[in-house]
Amino acid sequence: MPNLFGCRTFRVARTHKKKDKYTKKRPPVKKGQTLTVYIEDMSKKGDGVAKVEGFAVFIPGAKEGELAKVKIIEVKKNCAVGKKIKC
């Protein structure tokens, strides 16, 4: 292979790894956990959206502005889905 820059050899050295702010961040909720949350917003589908430590929890059938007791049924890396429990 010919030298690209005269007598010096061309080499790329990586001195550090790029850190992503989302790596190794665990969701603050677990499957089966029961929470009381405030529904802050509505999604495009019409589900209620609550935030738990900045983590989005979608609740079908919930309305904006209400306080709901929710059981988490599914947890993904960016969001969770909860089921509204009757009090």
Secondary structure, DSSP 8 states (H G I E B T S, - for coil): ---SBTTB-------S----TTTT---S--TT-EEEEEEEEE-TTS-EEEEETTEEEEETT--TT-EEEEEEEEE-SSEEEEEEE--
